[in-house]
Amino acid sequence: MKFTLDWLKQYVDVKMTVAELADRLTMAGLEVDAVENLSQELNKVHVAEILEVRSHPDADRLVLCDVAVGDEKKQIVCGAPNAKAGMLSPLALPGAVLPGGVKIKKGKIRGQVSEGMLCSARDLGISEDHQGIMELPQDLTPGEDIVQALNLKDILIDVDLTPNRPDCASVIGIGREVAGFCNSRLKQPIDPAELPLLTGQGVPFSVDVQSVEDCPRYAARLLTGVKVGPSPWWLQKRLLAIGLRPINNIVDITNFVMLETGQPLHAFDFKKLTGGKIVVRKAASGETITTLDGQERELETDMLMICDAEKPVAVAGVMGGANSEVDPETTEILLESACFDPISIRRTSRRLKLNTDASFRFERGVDPQGAPLALERAVRLIVDGGAQVVDDGIDACYDIKEPPVLHLRIQRICNLLGMNFTGEELTAFLSGIEFDVKQLDDNTLSVTPPSFRVDIEREIDLVEEIARLKGYNEIPSTLPIVPMSFPEHDEARDLRKQLANIMTSLGFYEAINYSFVAEKHFDMLNLPENDHLRQTVRLRNPLAEDQNVMRTTLLPGLLENVRHNVNHQVVDIKLFEIGKVFHPHAGNLLPDEKFCLTAVLSGRRAPGSPVIHFKNQETDLLDAKGVAETILRELYLLQIELLPTDSIISYGVAGNIIELRANELVIGYCGQISAKILKNFGIRQEVFYLDLDFDALSSLEQARKKFSPLPRYPAVKWDLAVLVADTVGGGEILKAIKEADEPLFEHAEIFDLFHGDHIESGKKNVAISITYRSKECTLDDETVGKAHQKMTDMVLSRFRGQLREV
């Protein structure tokens, strides 16, 4: 919310410096983002009168302007299309330094002397308007300093509002807060006691509110004899100071009143309203409207519209329609001041992707009692410009929620804030910001918040009001009383931390993505139409179009992370995420939530390491498999097996998928993402993944840690080389050896796999190193030979193998 100090002083007597004001506002919960001294750089800029405009002899797009600056006459070369004789405009003389560091010098432009520069509003830093030089009011005196002439000496203050304070989205709202901590009285431009009674009798228009729940109040008045033209300078100055471009007197007044009171208004060209009717209703199926920005918008049936007898003329609370726009030919306007349901406006604004100053306020909630006040304020300003207001008007007021009556316990607030307050002190604080306070007894106050404080619902809200009005810096700091007790142990949380530590120790970085995702991700993963991952929980009011459903898998978010990194030339990637996925639950409003661990690997195997030692080896499937094995080993989940699978995973490469299984329970998969899927995500390098069901993982029993003393006797390693069919997995052979009932067996590992010209087609050579050791004595060849022969016979028998010399 932007405003100027001079504007604020129109409503409240500010008894402090700007720095003190900014500090008090911030401590009151209204954080001041910026304080800017306006027009401080406008030295040597004066009001000039253009006496004559002549063509430039050597440039088609330039003109020569003879101007008067006080008693002096100067020639200026100008390229503005609106320069004309008799016009007053700002002139920067040689030596002036304009905002942005632009220095003005006397010189020649295309051979003609130019003794300064005629300025646009943007040149002066007043606004962004640079379509031509700035036209000044005719009552100014040529030669006068521009800052004094336009009363530009002012200070801009920018306050960052929280969503729960819509009452402060206005200068009067800010003034009310300042009056509260300055012990001043707020000066309202309109006295509520002076409001005319709008009965609707005899007015030449009608209002029909068909959707009362979305529009509890709609007030309107008709003005005739309207002359659309430029606004007076005082009004333009207010808008320019906060960055709004003046348009015409009618639009500028509605903008000014909205900024002043926080109540958005809208002006319709009355002659463009068919039947002289206003109908507030939901949009019909297939209806469209062209809004003031020139865009044709398709409407949905739950969007609230302002219509005439035939068609929509405005999107309620968001933007008016081009078919009822006030233009230079307008002579009659119907002025609207209404209150709309915040949820309805927020939903419509999001779907139409149309955010306006009006929707910003309506989405947060406006004061339903403020609509007639803002209407009367705008009517008086328009009448001051020469228009006439039709007697009476319409104020359609329906079921407006009354503010709650709250009980505030004095001792309760003292306990919560750690300070002592009396009932009189609390009454003074709350009354200062227009709360109605009555003391019921020695310990209880009855408090009724004003209608504009839509955020006050409970006693604790009143406690917060007292805290900020007193000043957060005034509340004493004390250490909390913490009981000496242990919190409840959460094993799942411990496991998540352990998994995160394992992954980071393997060189992974943790990613945290939004739980809200786009439906297009399921098509990008090439999921079948009947895949359970497509069964999503849909958001009724998504924050953005690409965040309209809850995620059912973590993989798309990580692939988006990979794409982002690769596009920024970070091609060696190891990312993991431990987060929730959401699946709809039949018959239950709340979805099933479960944790998953998903990781992606891409790029070099050992990034950042010296190439001479580690080479530029690319990550492959075995790296993903190694991550899974490390996790299982560190968690002592020895019952999980990693097995090749024929399962069809739409986003994986067939034959490069490994299943993690504990008996009949599938824990997850690791594998390679197919090139087609990577292309969908805009990734041009191989990516491997690991996807584990955390809840299934945590349900398994970890093996008990056992202590074994260091062996006293040496081990013996014997090798075994067998020819087996290609279909026999090396892991199956190792599993069989480990499960064999051989007391001397200690360890086995494959050290070679060979296919070649000397190997029979369809077969492979598997070379295994087997370690034997006795706990009781040193082994001799005969004892080891018997054990090794037994192991060899078992392998050859079970896998129909053939012994081969190593």
Number of C-alpha atoms within 10 A of each C-alpha: 17 19 22 20 17 16 18 20 16 16 23 22 17 19 14 11 9 14 10 11 19 21 14 22 21 18 19 21 20 22 17 20 14 12 17 12 13 18 20 15 17 21 16 17 26 24 26 30 27 24 16 16 19 13 13 19 12 12 12 9 11 18 20 20 24 18 26 20 19 14 7 10 15 17 19 25 25 23 17 18 12 13 22 16 15 14 18 26 26 27 29 27 22 17 14 20 19 22 16 10 9 10 13 17 16 14 15 12 15 13 11 15 15 21 20 22 22 28 21 22 20 17 22 22 20 21 19 15 18 13 12 17 24 23 16 18 14 12 8 16 17 24 19 17 19 27 20 10 17 16 13 19 15 17 18 18 21 18 22 15 17 13 13 13 19 23 26 23 27 22 26 25 23 23 26 25 23 26 21 20 19 17 16 18 16 22 16 15 15 13 11 13 6 9 13 13 11 17 12 19 10 11 15 12 18 17 19 16 20 12 14 18 14 21 26 19 22 24 20 27 25 24 19 17 14 21 19 20 14 14 18 13 13 11 16 20 20 20 21 18 22 17 16 18 17 21 14 18 21 25 18 21 25 26 23 22 22 22 23 24 25 29 29 28 23 26 22 24 19 23 14 17 22 15 14 15 17 24 20 24 22 21 21 16 11 9 13 15 21 19 20 15 11 10 11 13 13 13 21 17 13 14 20 27 26 21 24 22 13 12 18 28 27 26 26 30 32 25 21 23 22 18 18 22 21 22 15 11 11 18 17 23 26 22 23 23 26 29 25 23 19 19 15 19 25 21 18 25 22 15 16 15 11 13 14 13 16 21 22 20 26 27 22 21 26 26 19 23 17 18 24 26 22 24 24 23 19 22 21 14 16 20 15 10 17 12 20 17 20 13 14 17 24 21 21 19 17 13 10 14 10 11 16 15 15 20 19 24 17 19 16 15 21 14 10 12 18 13 12 11 14 12 19 10 13 22 19 15 20 20 16 22 24 19 17 15 22 15 15 12 11 11 14 17 20 16 23 20 23 17 21 21 20 20 16 21 15 13 16 15 14 19 20 18 18 21 21 20 23 17 17 16 10 13 13 9 9 7 5 6 6 6 6 6 6 6 6 6 8 8 10 14 10 11 15 18 13 14 18 19 12 17 22 14 10 13 13 19 15 15 16 14 16 11 17 20 24 16 18 11 20 19 13 16 21 16 16 13 11 8 10 12 16 18 17 19 20 16 12 9 15 16 13 13 14 13 18 19 20 23 28 25 24 25 21 20 21 21 22 17 19 27 20 16 15 19 13 9 9 12 17 18 22 24 22 25 24 22 20 18 19 21 20 18 14 9 7 8 9 12 16 14 15 15 21 23 23 24 28 25 24 21 21 19 19 16 17 9 12 10 11 7 7 13 13 15 12 14 19 20 18 13 18 23 22 11 18 21 18 15 17 18 13 13 18 16 19 15 13 20 18 18 15 16 14 12 13 11 17 15 18 23 17 16 13 18 24 22 22 23 16 17 9 6 12 16 20 21 26 28 28 23 23 19 17 16 19 21 12 13 19 16 20 12 14 16 24 26 28 23 23 21 17 22 15 16 23 15 9 16 12 15 12 8 7 5 6 6 5 6 11 12 13 12 16 18 14 13 17 19 20 21 21 23 17 13 9 15 14 16 14 12 22 18 11 15 20 16 10 14 11 14 11 18 22 15 14 19 16 17 10 11 12 13 14 10 7 7 12 13 11 10 17 20 23 23 21 21 15 21 18 20 21 18 13 9 10 13 17 9 9 9 11 20 12 11 16 22 12 14 20 19 12 17 22 16 10 10 17 13 22 16 15 12 10 11
